[in-house]
Amino acid sequence: MSLRIVKNIIELQEDQNIAITSEHKSPLKFSDLKFLIERISKQLSGNDITNKDRAAIVLPNGPYMATSFLAISSYMSAAPLNPNYKSEEFEFYLKDLMPKLVIVEKNSKNPVVEVASKLKIPICEIKVDENSLSGDFNIFEKTSNYQLPTEDSEALVLHTSGTTSRPKIVPLSNKNIYSSAENISESLNLTFKDHCLNIMPLFHIHGLIAVLAASMKVGASVCASSGFNALKFLDNAKREKITWYSGVPTMHQAILMRADKNKETAKNLSLRFLRSSSASLPPAVFEKLNQVFNCPVIEAYGMTEATHQMTSNPMPPKLQKAGYVGIPAGPEVCIMDRSNKILDQGEEGEVCIKGENVTSGYENNPDANKNSFSNGWFRTGDQGYFDKDGYLKISGRLKEIINKGGEKISPLEVDNILMDHPMIEQAVCFGYEDKMLGEDIATAIIVKQGMDCSEDDVKNYANAKLAKFKIPKKIFFVDEIPKGATGKLQRNTLAKKFGLAD
């Protein structure tokens, strides 16, 4: 059996199959992708970068983001970062990750360049020839022989929003990625004939693994688009002759608004299926997608710590249940109570997982590891139960993370930024239900005595310090933040206290 490493996900495929397509360049075949990975590994090794180092990738969505992730993670650890972060956020993540280099596009004006220079982290611009294929690039001139990583070597590192103020570092191994790609491709019955239009950001586990790695695992192809554009989606899908796509509920809702006016185009796409994950898909949206695209809607349940997928609705002829996240699709899944007892079918408790796709633990965070692992099971922080048919229903969150359309936000991270504002005494962020996004962010603020602070002051300050998706939508100015009976702050009751929940 071959080593379960990222490189072998690609190495085992037929040379002539197409791997990556894009709007403006010729397709990249698996033979080209294998050559690219080999070349980049030699270039990294030739510049004293080992397979134990990390490389931060800050590139816009598209073919170069896709191939740089595949090439970097085939040799060392890839740390893709959201290119829309502000300087303060880049500084936090780079200090936390300590990458050996930061990969950017040529002549990049991204704030990460200045931050990396300040932190004395080398910046590396990708070199692209005018007539090159989709996603083909170089980084260095000098090369040398290199050492392959092992199955347990880190291949991808992402941050997950913690309920503490520090987002947690999640290291994922080659084996984690390989087994997750295998689980997902099997649960979707993917073959080399499939072609997916990627609309997910490639600094998120969903796009990286469910779309890219799972497709590569079976020799299938991916159109690496520049990102999600609801207005162009149907035209792009038609041009590319896609067989499926995966998105978050907000994307599906935006696509439906367009597809409703172009019903023929939507049906004529003849999709084999479409997939939804990262946030709960409202049953009404499930039904509408099914009707408009005339294909199965596969809702799945994933998280970073599981290298994405944990459960998934099965493909036909088995049943897809609206409002349920399906059956175990890779790792073992159980429902556990607080005393680590595994509960029976139908009983509600915390969803727990174990398997080869699950991270071995957070980096430098013994407290989080102690709280998150019980007898070898990883506690997801989600509450749920299995119905009589063995389908999982997520019934709530035990953690305080806000899930805004698939973007996971730590309320404490936003609190800490807002409390640096010279006029703010205290800020407490919390999630509230939103029809389009699942959840959005609100904050309760106590202004310092004798100061005058407006909603615009707060939003402008947040806009300068935080990525756009983390900016609170609703702001409440109060004299006192409501607390529970014990005097402890209860974030999960604040939506109700401020009239944002029943």
C-alpha positions in Angstrom: 0.0 0.0 0.0 1.3 3.5 -0.9 2.1 6.0 1.8 -1.0 8.1 2.8 0.6 11.4 2.0 -0.7 14.4 0.0 1.8 13.9 -2.8 0.4 10.4 -3.4 -3.2 11.7 -3.8 -1.9 13.2 -7.1 0.9 10.7 -7.9 -1.5 7.8 -8.2 -3.7 9.4 -10.9 -3.7 8.9 -14.7 -1.4 11.5 -16.4 -3.8 12.4 -19.2 -6.7 13.3 -16.9 -7.4 17.1 -16.4 -6.8 18.3 -12.9 -7.3 22.1 -12.8 -9.2 24.4 -15.2 -9.6 28.2 -15.1 -11.3 30.9 -17.0 -8.3 32.4 -18.8 -5.7 29.6 -19.2 -5.4 26.1 -20.7 -6.2 23.2 -18.4 -3.5 21.6 -16.2 -3.3 17.8 -16.6 -2.3 15.5 -13.8 1.1 14.9 -15.6 1.6 18.7 -15.4 0.6 18.8 -11.8 2.9 16.0 -10.8 5.8 17.8 -12.6 4.8 21.1 -10.8 4.8 19.4 -7.3 8.2 17.7 -8.0 9.7 21.0 -9.1 8.4 23.1 -6.2 9.6 20.5 -3.7 13.1 20.7 -5.2 13.0 24.5 -5.2 11.9 24.7 -1.6 14.6 22.1 -0.5 17.2 24.0 -2.5 16.6 27.1 -0.5 17.0 25.5 2.9 13.3 25.0 3.5 12.7 21.6 5.1 9.6 19.3 5.0 9.1 20.3 8.7 8.7 24.0 8.0 5.5 26.0 7.3 4.8 28.3 4.4 2.0 30.9 4.7 0.0 31.3 1.4 -1.7 34.6 0.8 -3.1 34.5 -2.7 -6.5 35.4 -4.2 -8.8 32.5 -5.0 -8.1 30.8 -8.3 -5.8 28.3 -10.0 -2.5 29.5 -8.3 -4.1 29.3 -4.8 -5.3 25.7 -5.6 -2.0 24.5 -7.0 0.2 26.2 -4.4 -1.8 24.5 -1.7 -1.3 21.1 -3.4 2.4 21.7 -4.1 3.3 23.1 -0.7 1.3 20.5 1.3 3.0 17.7 -0.8 6.3 18.7 0.6 5.9 20.7 3.9 3.1 22.4 5.8 0.7 24.8 4.0 -0.8 27.7 6.1 -3.3 29.4 3.8 -4.5 32.8 5.2 -7.5 34.9 4.2 -6.1 37.6 1.9 -8.7 40.0 3.2 -7.3 40.1 6.7 -6.1 43.5 8.1 -2.5 44.1 9.2 -3.3 43.4 12.9 -4.8 40.0 12.0 -1.9 39.1 9.8 0.5 40.0 12.6 -1.4 37.8 15.0 -1.5 34.8 12.6 2.1 35.1 11.4 3.5 35.4 15.0 1.4 32.4 16.0 2.4 30.2 13.0 6.0 31.2 12.6 6.2 30.3 8.9 9.5 30.0 7.1 8.2 32.1 4.2 5.1 33.9 3.0 3.9 33.2 -0.6 2.2 36.0 -2.5 1.5 37.0 -6.1 3.9 39.1 -8.1 4.0 42.8 -7.0 1.5 42.1 -4.2 0.1 45.1 -2.4 -1.4 42.9 0.3 -0.7 44.2 3.9 0.9 40.8 4.7 4.0 42.0 2.7 4.6 44.8 5.2 3.8 42.7 8.2 6.1 39.9 7.1 8.9 42.3 6.5 8.5 43.8 10.0 8.6 40.2 11.4 11.6 39.4 9.3 9.8 36.5 7.5 10.9 36.2 3.9 8.4 37.1 1.2 8.3 34.9 -1.9 6.5 36.0 -5.1 5.2 33.2 -7.4 6.6 33.4 -10.9 4.2 32.8 -13.7 5.0 32.6 -17.5 2.6 34.3 -19.8 1.8 31.1 -21.8 1.8 28.8 -18.8 -1.1 26.4 -18.0 -3.7 27.0 -15.3 -2.0 27.2 -12.0 1.5 26.5 -13.2 4.2 28.5 -11.4 7.8 28.6 -10.0 9.2 30.2 -6.8 13.0 29.8 -6.8 15.8 29.2 -9.3 18.0 27.1 -7.0 17.0 23.4 -6.5 18.2 20.3 -4.7 17.0 16.8 -3.8 14.4 16.6 -1.1 13.0 14.3 1.5 9.4 13.1 1.4 7.2 13.9 4.5 5.8 11.0 6.5 2.1 10.2 7.1 2.3 12.0 10.4 4.1 15.1 9.1 2.0 18.3 9.3 0.7 19.1 5.8 -1.9 21.8 6.6 -2.3 24.2 9.5 -5.4 26.4 10.1 -6.8 28.4 13.0 -10.2 27.7 14.4 -12.1 30.3 16.4 -11.8 29.3 20.1 -14.2 30.2 22.8 -11.2 31.6 24.6 -9.8 34.9 23.1 -7.1 33.1 21.2 -8.1 31.2 18.0 -6.6 27.7 18.3 -4.0 26.3 16.0 -5.1 23.1 14.3 -2.3 21.1 12.7 -3.5 18.5 10.2 -1.2 15.6 9.0 -0.7 14.1 5.6 -2.7 11.1 6.9 -5.6 13.3 8.0 -5.9 14.9 4.6 -5.5 11.6 2.7 -8.1 9.8 4.7 -10.6 12.8 4.6 -10.2 13.1 0.8 -10.9 9.3 0.5 -13.9 9.5 2.8 -15.5 12.4 0.9 -14.8 11.1 -2.6 -16.4 7.7 -1.5 -19.4 9.3 0.1 -20.1 11.3 -3.1 -19.3 8.5 -5.5 -16.8 10.8 -7.2 -15.0 9.4 -10.3 -12.4 10.8 -12.8 -15.4 11.9 -15.0 -16.6 14.5 -12.4 -15.9 18.2 -12.8 -16.5 20.6 -9.9 -16.8 24.4 -10.0 -15.0 25.6 -6.8 -16.7 28.7 -5.3 -15.4 28.2 -1.8 -12.5 30.3 -0.5 -9.3 28.1 -0.5 -8.2 29.3 2.9 -11.0 27.2 4.4 -11.1 23.5 5.1 -14.3 23.1 3.1 -12.9 24.2 -0.3 -9.4 22.7 0.3 -10.6 19.3 1.2 -14.2 18.6 0.1 -13.6 20.2 -3.3 -9.9 20.1 -4.1 -8.4 17.1 -2.3 -11.4 14.9 -2.7 -11.5 15.6 -6.5 -7.7 15.0 -6.9 -8.1 11.7 -5.0 -10.1 10.1 -7.8 -8.4 11.9 -10.7 -11.4 14.3 -11.2 -11.0 17.9 -12.2 -11.8 21.3 -10.5 -12.4 24.6 -12.1 -10.5 27.0 -9.8 -12.7 30.1 -10.0 -11.7 33.5 -8.6 -14.3 33.1 -5.9 -18.1 33.1 -5.5 -20.1 35.3 -7.9 -23.8 34.5 -7.9 -24.4 36.6 -11.1 -21.8 34.5 -13.0 -22.4 31.1 -11.4 -24.9 29.7 -13.9 -22.8 30.9 -16.9 -19.6 29.5 -15.4 -21.3 26.2 -14.5 -22.7 25.9 -18.1 -19.4 26.8 -19.8 -17.4 24.3 -17.6 -20.0 21.5 -18.0 -19.8 20.8 -14.2 -21.2 17.7 -12.6 -21.4 19.1 -9.1 -20.5 22.0 -6.7 -20.3 22.5 -3.0 -21.1 25.6 -1.0 -22.4 27.1 2.2 -26.2 27.9 2.6 -25.8 31.6 1.9 -24.2 30.8 -1.5 -27.0 28.3 -2.3 -29.6 31.0 -1.4 -27.9 33.6 -3.7 -27.6 31.0 -6.5 -31.3 30.2 -6.1 -32.3 33.8 -6.6 -30.6 33.8 -10.0 -31.7 30.2 -10.9 -35.3 31.1 -10.3 -35.1 33.6 -13.2 -33.2 31.1 -15.3 -35.0 27.8 -14.6 -34.1 26.2 -18.0 -30.4 26.9 -17.7 -30.4 25.5 -14.1 -32.1 22.3 -15.1 -30.0 21.9 -18.3 -26.8 21.9 -16.2 -27.8 18.2 -15.5 -25.9 18.2 -12.2 -25.3 14.8 -10.7 -25.7 16.4 -7.2 -24.9 19.5 -5.2 -23.5 19.6 -1.8 -24.0 21.9 1.2 -21.8 22.2 4.4 -20.2 24.5 7.0 -23.6 25.8 8.3 -27.1 24.4 8.7 -29.1 24.3 5.4 -32.7 25.4 6.0 -35.1 22.7 4.9 -37.0 25.2 2.6 -33.7 25.9 0.8 -33.0 22.2 0.5 -36.4 21.6 -1.2 -36.0 24.5 -3.5 -32.5 23.5 -4.7 -33.8 20.0 -5.3 -36.7 21.3 -7.4 -34.7 24.0 -9.4 -31.6 21.8 -10.2 -33.6 18.6 -10.4 -30.7 16.7 -8.6 -30.0 15.3 -5.1 -29.0 17.8 -2.4 -26.3 16.3 -0.2 -26.0 18.1 3.2 -22.8 17.3 5.1 -21.4 18.2 8.5 -17.7 19.2 8.9 -15.2 21.1 11.0 -11.5 22.0 10.7 -10.5 19.5 13.5 -12.0 16.6 11.4 -10.2 17.8 8.2 -13.7 18.7 7.2 -16.3 15.9 6.8 -17.8 13.9 9.7 -21.2 12.9 8.4 -23.0 13.3 5.1 -26.4 12.5 3.6 -25.8 9.5 1.4 -26.2 9.5 -2.4 -29.3 7.9 -4.1 -30.8 5.4 -3.9 -30.4 6.1 -0.2 -32.5 8.9 1.3 -31.4 12.5 1.7 -33.2 14.1 4.7 -33.7 17.9 4.8 -32.7 19.3 8.2 -30.3 16.4 8.9 -26.6 16.2 8.3 -26.7 12.6 7.3 -24.9 9.4 8.5 -21.3 8.9 9.6 -19.1 9.3 6.5 -15.6 8.6 7.5 -14.9 8.9 11.3 -16.8 7.0 14.0 -19.5 9.3 15.4 -21.2 9.0 18.8 -23.4 11.0 21.2 -21.8 11.5 24.6 -23.0 13.0 27.9 -20.9 15.2 30.2 -19.7 12.2 32.1 -18.2 10.6 29.0 -21.1 8.0 28.7 -22.0 7.1 25.1 -25.8 7.6 24.7 -28.3 5.5 22.9 -30.0 6.3 19.6 -32.5 9.2 20.0 -30.8 10.5 23.2 -29.5 14.1 22.9 -25.9 15.0 23.9 -22.6 16.2 22.5 -21.5 14.9 19.1 -18.1 13.2 19.4 -15.8 11.7 16.7 -12.7 9.6 16.2 -10.8 8.5 13.2 -7.8 8.9 10.9 -9.1 12.3 9.7 -9.3 13.8 13.2 -6.4 16.1 14.4 -4.2 14.7 17.1 -4.7 17.9 19.1 -4.3 21.7 19.1 -0.8 23.1 19.1 0.6 24.6 22.4 -2.9 24.4 24.0 -3.0 21.7 26.8 -6.2 23.1 28.3 -8.1 23.0 25.0 -6.8 19.4 24.4 -7.8 18.3 27.9 -11.3 19.7 27.4 -11.7 18.5 23.8 -10.6 14.9 24.0 -12.4 12.2 26.2 -11.2 8.6 26.0 -9.9 9.1 22.5 -13.0 10.8 21.3 -13.0 14.4 20.1 -15.8 16.6 21.5 -17.2 18.8 18.7 -19.0 21.3 20.9 -22.2 20.6 18.9 -25.3 19.1 20.4 -27.3 16.5 18.6 -28.9 13.1 18.3 -29.3 10.2 15.9 -32.9 9.5 14.7 -34.4 6.0 14.2 -32.7 5.7 10.8 -29.3 6.6 12.1 -29.3 10.2 10.6 -27.7 12.9 12.7 -29.7 16.0 13.7 -27.7 19.0 15.1 -29.8 20.6 17.7 -27.6 23.3 19.1 -24.2 24.7 20.0 -22.5 24.0 23.3 -19.7 26.4 22.5 -20.1 30.1 22.0 -18.6 30.3 18.5 -20.7 32.3 16.0 -21.3 30.6 12.7 -22.0 33.4 10.2 -22.8 31.7 6.9 -20.0 29.2 7.4 -17.5 31.8 8.7 -16.7 30.8 12.3 -16.1 33.8 14.6 -14.8 33.8 18.2 -16.8 36.4 20.1 -14.0 37.0 22.5 -11.6 37.9 19.7 -14.0 40.6 18.6 -14.5 41.7 22.3 -10.8 42.2 22.7 -10.4 44.3 19.6 -13.4 46.5 20.5 -12.1 47.0 24.0 -9.0 48.6 22.7 -11.2 51.5 21.5 -10.4 54.5 23.7 -14.1 55.2 24.4 -15.2 51.6 25.2 -15.2 50.3 28.8 -16.6 46.9 28.0 -17.8 45.0 24.9 -19.5 41.6 24.8 -20.3 40.1 21.4 -22.9 37.3 20.8 -24.6 35.6 18.0 -28.2 35.9 17.0 -30.3 34.1 14.5 -30.3 35.4 10.9 -32.5 34.0 8.1 -29.8 34.3 5.4 -26.6 33.6 7.3 -27.8 31.3 10.0 -26.2 33.6 12.6 -24.9 37.2 12.7 -23.0 39.2 15.3 -24.3 41.7 17.8 -22.5 43.4 20.6 -23.4 45.0 23.9 -21.2 48.0 24.8 -20.6 50.1 27.9 -19.1 53.5 27.0 -16.4 55.0 29.3 -17.8 57.6 31.7 -18.0 61.1 30.2 -17.3 59.8 26.7 -19.6 59.9 23.7 -19.5 56.9 21.3 -21.8 56.3 18.3 -22.6 53.2 16.3 -20.5 54.6 13.4 -17.5 55.1 15.7 -17.7 51.4 16.7 -18.2 50.1 13.1 -15.4 52.3 11.6 -13.0 51.2 14.3 -13.9 47.5 13.8 -13.6 48.0 10.0 -10.0 49.2 10.4 -9.0 46.3 12.7 -11.1 43.3 11.6 -11.9 41.3 8.5 -15.3 42.4 7.2 -17.2 39.3 8.2 -16.3 39.8 11.9 -17.9 43.3 12.2 -20.9 43.4 14.5 -24.2 44.1 12.6 -26.2 45.2 15.7 -24.8 47.4 18.5 -26.5 48.0 21.8 -25.2 50.7 24.1 -26.0 49.8 27.8 -25.1 50.9 31.3 -24.7 47.3 32.4 -24.2 44.0 30.6 -26.9 41.5 31.7 -25.4 38.6 33.7 -26.8 35.2 35.0 -27.9 34.4 38.5 -24.4 33.6 39.6 -23.1 36.9 38.2 -21.3 35.1 35.4 -21.6 36.5 31.9 -23.8 34.2 29.8 -23.3 35.0 26.2 -25.8 32.5 24.9 -28.7 34.3 26.7 -27.9 37.8 25.4 -29.8 37.4 22.1 -33.0 36.8 24.1 -32.2 39.7 26.5 -31.9 42.1 23.7 -35.0 41.0 21.8 -33.1 39.1 19.0 -34.5 35.7 20.0 -37.7 34.2 21.3 
